[in-house]
Amino acid sequence: MPTYVVLQVVLKEKLIGTGSGNLPELEKVINEQAAKGYRLHTITTTASGSKGFLGGDRIQATMVFESL
């Protein structure tokens, strides 16, 4: 089992209202790694805009998980 795992999740703005439309996806990734014996060590985010059709702001979350 690797000592560290690095994963990225892109959080997308909701079409209507404010906030992220896919926070449950981020939670799922964290819980899956916890079930494998990892804990969240570090998380960083980078924000960017999207100019495409129905585009909205995007936040890229990069997470480093450490084995327990």
N, C-alpha and C positions, 0 to 999 in steps of 0.2 A: 504494500500500500504506500503510495507517495506521501511524503511529509506535508506537502502543500499542494493545493488545487486552486487554479485561477479561473474564474468564470465571469462572463459579462452578460448583462441583461439590459435591453433597451426599453426604457419606460416611455410610453407615448401619452401625449396629452389627450384627454377626453374630447370627443367631438363637440359635446355640449357641456358647459360648466367648466369648472376648474379642477385641477388635480390630475393624477395619473389614472389612465384607464386600465392598466394592467398590474397594479400592485400585488394582486394575488399570485401572479407569475413570479415576482421577486420572492415573495414569502415561500412559494413552493420550492424554489431553488435552494433557499436557505434551509428549509426543513429536510429536503432530500439529502443534503450534505451532512446535516446533523445526524440523520439516521444511519449514515455511513461511518460515523465516528469522527466527524470534523466539526470544528467550531469556527465561526466567522472571526477572522483575525483583523482584517482591514477592509474598508470599503471606500472607494473614491467615486466621484461623479463628475461627468463632463456634460454641460448643456449645449445644445445646438438647435437651430431652427431648421424647418423643412420647407422648401418652396414648392413641393409637388402637390398634386391633386389631393385635397382634403388633408394637406400637411399641417402639422402643428409642431409645437416644441417637442424635442426629444431629450431625454437624459440617459446617458450611458453610464450604468453602474458597473464598476469593475470590483469584484470581490475576491479576496484571498482567504482561503480556508486552510486551517492548520489541523493536522491530525492530533487527536487527544492521546 
